[in-house]
Amino acid sequence: MKSFPIFINLIHKPVLVIGGGDVALRKIDMLLKADAKITVIASKLCTELKHYQKLKKIQVKIKPFEKNDITHSVLVVAATDNKKVNSLVSKTAQALNIPVNVVDEPALCSFTMGSIIDRSPLLIAISSEGNAPVLAKFVREKIEALIPHNFSKLASIMGSMRDSIKGRYETTQSRRIFWENFIDHPLVRQFLNQTKKMSTQQLIALVKKNGIQKKQGEVFLVGGGPGDPDLLTFRALHLMQRSDVCVYDKLVSKDVLNLVRRDAELIYVGKERDRHTLPQDKINQLLVKLAKKGMRVLRLKGGDPFIFGRGGEEIEMLMEHKIPFQVVPGISAANGVSSYAGIPLTHRDYAQSCTFVTGHMKDERLTLEWDSLAKPNQTIVIYMGLLALSQICVELVKHGAPKDLPIAVVEQGTTSQQRVITGALSNIVQKVKREKLKSPSLIIIGNVVKLRKKLNWFN
């Protein structure tokens, strides 16, 4: 390590900032969060810093920097665009052994400010030692996605309990086990997710009463989105990293599956035409069985679990067996795929409503409300309808839809393998056969498909 990572207490401590522009403002905003007593020396102030001065958040001296300005500070930041001033500030501070940071000039710094993830009192700082600040920012964004904002509350609760837990558990190991189980306790998570309305004191009393050492199983019903892992919610990613076992479907993309905790057991229960790895009732039973073993079970589904995902059936079974669970919505295939295909589902000139239907056939036939679907000024989105495409086109025309009604078929939408074939009800079947499209594919029907020529953005 060229730099030793350290957290410093600046509460009510004198900190000097030289500079009054936007760069200085960014540093001052961070220092104010640490409750530092800030003095700013500058020839002029930006609008925001003038506002801070009026609110008495900072003290200001409108003057050039002089060596004796630095004497009583515990920390100094130089944020000017004058290299001579920055160099003088650095030399003066270092001669007095006062830590100094010169923005964007690592050679003049005795300390650097990391890229910060703030879940106070939980703080994480990331540094590239001045070599690659953009990379440090990128890493911060990745970690930011993994750590829920309610960890701030969790850290405060754990801090309030430390003394009492230290008295109850004599060894370091027993206290560590307690805290690991506390963090994973369903009551704690329900409290943080606000599904349990109670005070912190009530939570602590309830956890102690119910016993913390016994591990409870839980099921996370998570929508994995349409394929692109960047479309996962923060909550989904967080629970994917906490799971002991992952029960996943065919429509979950490999990129999304790769984000599940590395040592979690993976159980595939995908359904394909005429081949179900596990029937739905067996999947329901499997979730209950795994949870009763004390495992954190990730039930990972493509899209959203409540849109043709049979998530409702699964949580009915969990409730029947009193298994704790959480549901995390995902970006549905209709929303994600249509957006990446450049096809808005509604548009005031073309469609004032949108209908989602499933294209699963029974006995080689697809039974839908064709009269309703053939009505104009709407968009129809058909999930899992590729095999029934010919029948869909025939029935819509038969029930009054024009033969030239635009239609799009999107294969592996939102991924790098996305393919979009557009046409009309009269010719789309031939086009799809010629291009050899495969599942998973989504069908979008309606005049909104015309907008793809203008709005196609994803390549």
Solvent accessible surface area in square Angstrom, and as a share of the most:
residue,aa,sasa,rsa
1,M,180,0.80
2,K,182,0.77
3,S,52,0.33
4,F,152,0.63
5,P,92,0.58
6,I,133,0.68
7,F,135,0.56
8,I,95,0.48
9,N,98,0.50
10,L,9,0.05
11,I,89,0.45
12,H,133,0.59
13,K,83,0.35
14,P,53,0.33
15,V,3,0.01
16,L,4,0.02
17,V,0,0.00
18,I,5,0.03
19,G,6,0.06
20,G,9,0.08
21,G,33,0.32
22,D,91,0.47
23,V,52,0.30
24,A,0,0.00
25,L,24,0.12
26,R,145,0.53
27,K,34,0.15
28,I,0,0.00
29,D,52,0.27
30,M,64,0.29
31,L,8,0.04
32,L,44,0.22
33,K,157,0.67
34,A,40,0.31
35,D,71,0.37
36,A,9,0.07
37,K,112,0.48
38,I,3,0.02
39,T,27,0.16
40,V,0,0.00
41,I,2,0.01
42,A,8,0.07
43,S,94,0.61
44,K,156,0.66
45,L,18,0.09
46,C,25,0.15
47,T,108,0.63
48,E,83,0.37
49,L,0,0.00
50,K,118,0.50
51,H,99,0.44
52,Y,35,0.13
53,Q,77,0.34
54,K,164,0.70
55,L,94,0.47
56,K,180,0.76
57,K,97,0.41
58,I,9,0.04
59,Q,105,0.46
60,V,28,0.16
61,K,99,0.42
62,I,101,0.51
63,K,57,0.24
64,P,108,0.68
65,F,23,0.09
66,E,88,0.39
67,K,127,0.54
68,N,112,0.57
69,D,32,0.16
70,I,0,0.00
71,T,73,0.42
72,H,160,0.72
73,S,15,0.09
74,V,55,0.31
75,L,8,0.04
76,V,0,0.00
77,V,0,0.00
78,A,0,0.00
79,A,10,0.07
80,T,37,0.22
81,D,148,0.77
82,N,71,0.36
83,K,154,0.65
84,K,173,0.73
85,V,41,0.23
86,N,4,0.02
87,S,30,0.20
88,L,63,0.31
89,V,0,0.00
90,S,2,0.01
91,K,139,0.59
92,T,15,0.09
93,A,0,0.00
94,Q,79,0.35
95,A,86,0.66
96,L,87,0.44
97,N,140,0.72
98,I,18,0.09
99,P,50,0.32
100,V,0,0.00
101,N,7,0.04
102,V,0,0.00
103,V,26,0.15
104,D,132,0.69
105,E,44,0.20
106,P,71,0.45
107,A,102,0.79
108,L,40,0.20
109,C,24,0.15
110,S,63,0.41
111,F,49,0.20
112,T,53,0.31
113,M,44,0.20
114,G,18,0.18
115,S,27,0.18
116,I,69,0.35
117,I,0,0.00
118,D,56,0.29
119,R,8,0.03
120,S,58,0.37
121,P,84,0.53
122,L,64,0.32
123,L,79,0.39
124,I,49,0.25
125,A,50,0.39
126,I,26,0.13
127,S,65,0.42
128,S,30,0.19
129,E,55,0.25
130,G,33,0.32
131,N,118,0.61
132,A,34,0.26
133,P,90,0.56
134,V,120,0.69
135,L,103,0.51
136,A,8,0.06
137,K,101,0.43
138,F,107,0.45
139,V,53,0.31
140,R,55,0.20
141,E,80,0.36
142,K,105,0.45
143,I,49,0.25
144,E,34,0.15
145,A,16,0.12
146,L,65,0.32
147,I,25,0.13
148,P,20,0.12
149,H,125,0.56
150,N,36,0.19
151,F,42,0.17
152,S,35,0.22
153,K,91,0.39
154,L,7,0.03
155,A,25,0.20
156,S,58,0.38
157,I,6,0.03
158,M,39,0.17
159,G,45,0.43
160,S,80,0.51
161,M,3,0.01
162,R,163,0.60
163,D,122,0.63
164,S,53,0.34
165,I,0,0.00
166,K,128,0.54
167,G,66,0.64
168,R,124,0.45
169,Y,34,0.13
170,E,158,0.71
171,T,78,0.46
172,T,104,0.60
173,Q,112,0.50
174,S,32,0.21
175,R,52,0.19
176,R,115,0.42
177,I,66,0.33
178,F,1,0.01
179,W,42,0.15
180,E,87,0.39
181,N,35,0.18
182,F,0,0.00
183,I,56,0.29
184,D,40,0.21
185,H,10,0.05
186,P,5,0.03
187,L,25,0.13
188,V,0,0.00
189,R,8,0.03
190,Q,41,0.18
191,F,9,0.04
192,L,16,0.08
193,N,48,0.24
194,Q,138,0.61
195,T,98,0.57
196,K,83,0.35
197,K,201,0.85
198,M,40,0.18
199,S,50,0.32
200,T,36,0.21
201,Q,132,0.59
202,Q,106,0.47
203,L,0,0.00
204,I,27,0.14
205,A,60,0.47
206,L,61,0.30
207,V,0,0.00
208,K,69,0.29
209,K,170,0.72
210,N,87,0.45
211,G,32,0.31
212,I,8,0.04
213,Q,89,0.39
214,K,160,0.68
215,K,112,0.48
216,Q,78,0.35
217,G,8,0.08
218,E,1,0.00
219,V,0,0.00
220,F,0,0.00
221,L,1,0.00
222,V,0,0.00
223,G,1,0.01
224,G,2,0.02
225,G,3,0.03
226,P,22,0.14
227,G,3,0.02
228,D,25,0.13
229,P,37,0.23
230,D,118,0.61
231,L,38,0.19
232,L,21,0.11
233,T,54,0.31
234,F,117,0.49
235,R,57,0.21
236,A,0,0.00
237,L,26,0.13
238,H,13,0.06
239,L,0,0.00
240,M,0,0.00
241,Q,71,0.32
242,R,26,0.10
243,S,0,0.00
244,D,27,0.14
245,V,0,0.00
246,C,0,0.00
247,V,0,0.00
248,Y,39,0.15
249,D,27,0.14
250,K,77,0.33
251,L,81,0.40
252,V,14,0.08
253,S,25,0.16
254,K,168,0.71
255,D,82,0.43
256,V,1,0.00
257,L,29,0.15
258,N,87,0.44
259,L,63,0.31
260,V,7,0.04
261,R,70,0.26
262,R,209,0.76
263,D,107,0.56
264,A,11,0.08
265,E,93,0.41
266,L,91,0.45
267,I,39,0.20
268,Y,72,0.27
269,V,0,0.00
270,G,1,0.01
271,K,58,0.25
272,E,56,0.25
273,R,126,0.46
274,D,137,0.71
275,R,136,0.50
276,H,101,0.45
277,T,61,0.35
278,L,51,0.25
279,P,64,0.40
280,Q,14,0.06
281,D,74,0.38
282,K,99,0.42
283,I,0,0.00
284,N,13,0.07
285,Q,89,0.40
286,L,33,0.16
287,L,0,0.00
288,V,10,0.05
289,K,120,0.51
290,L,12,0.06
291,A,3,0.02
292,K,126,0.53
293,K,133,0.56
294,G,10,0.10
295,M,47,0.21
296,R,26,0.09
297,V,0,0.00
298,L,0,0.00
299,R,0,0.00
300,L,0,0.00
301,K,4,0.01
302,G,18,0.17
303,G,5,0.05
304,D,18,0.10
305,P,1,0.00
306,F,105,0.44
307,I,55,0.28
308,F,81,0.34
309,G,16,0.15
310,R,112,0.41
311,G,0,0.00
312,G,35,0.34
313,E,70,0.31
314,E,1,0.00
315,I,28,0.14
316,E,116,0.52
317,M,41,0.18
318,L,1,0.00
319,M,124,0.55
320,E,133,0.59
321,H,74,0.33
322,K,179,0.76
323,I,16,0.08
324,P,28,0.18
325,F,59,0.25
326,Q,23,0.10
327,V,53,0.30
328,V,6,0.04
329,P,88,0.55
330,G,15,0.14
331,I,61,0.31
332,S,3,0.02
333,A,22,0.17
334,A,0,0.00
335,N,78,0.40
336,G,4,0.04
337,V,8,0.05
338,S,3,0.02
339,S,61,0.39
340,Y,26,0.10
341,A,0,0.00
342,G,5,0.05
343,I,1,0.01
344,P,40,0.25
345,L,26,0.13
346,T,75,0.44
347,H,58,0.26
348,R,217,0.79
349,D,104,0.54
350,Y,62,0.23
351,A,1,0.01
352,Q,114,0.50
353,S,55,0.35
354,C,43,0.26
355,T,46,0.27
356,F,71,0.30
357,V,21,0.12
358,T,42,0.24
359,G,2,0.02
360,H,123,0.55
361,M,53,0.24
362,K,161,0.68
363,D,125,0.65
364,E,115,0.51
365,R,135,0.49
366,L,7,0.03
367,T,125,0.73
368,L,37,0.18
369,E,134,0.60
370,W,22,0.08
371,D,98,0.51
372,S,56,0.36
373,L,9,0.04
374,A,12,0.09
375,K,128,0.54
376,P,109,0.69
377,N,89,0.46
378,Q,24,0.10
379,T,0,0.00
380,I,3,0.01
381,V,0,0.00
382,I,1,0.00
383,Y,20,0.07
384,M,68,0.30
385,G,0,0.00
386,L,25,0.13
387,L,115,0.57
388,A,2,0.01
389,L,7,0.03
390,S,59,0.38
391,Q,25,0.11
392,I,0,0.00
393,C,7,0.04
394,V,90,0.52
395,E,16,0.07
396,L,1,0.00
397,V,45,0.26
398,K,148,0.63
399,H,62,0.28
400,G,61,0.59
401,A,5,0.04
402,P,74,0.47
403,K,131,0.56
404,D,106,0.55
405,L,27,0.13
406,P,17,0.11
407,I,0,0.00
408,A,0,0.00
409,V,0,0.00
410,V,1,0.00
411,E,12,0.05
412,Q,66,0.29
413,G,5,0.05
414,T,2,0.01
415,T,25,0.14
416,S,104,0.67
417,Q,106,0.47
418,Q,31,0.14
419,R,87,0.32
420,V,25,0.15
421,I,26,0.13
422,T,49,0.29
423,G,19,0.18
424,A,14,0.11
425,L,7,0.03
426,S,67,0.43
427,N,60,0.31
428,I,0,0.00
429,V,25,0.15
430,Q,106,0.47
431,K,58,0.25
432,V,11,0.06
433,K,146,0.62
434,R,158,0.58
435,E,71,0.32
436,K,151,0.64
437,L,14,0.07
438,K,142,0.60
439,S,67,0.43
440,P,55,0.34
441,S,12,0.08
442,L,9,0.04
443,I,0,0.00
444,I,0,0.00
445,I,0,0.00
446,G,2,0.02
447,N,46,0.23
448,V,0,0.00
449,V,7,0.04
450,K,109,0.46
451,L,16,0.08
452,R,45,0.16
453,K,194,0.82
454,K,168,0.71
455,L,81,0.41
456,N,64,0.33
457,W,141,0.50
458,F,46,0.19
459,N,169,0.87
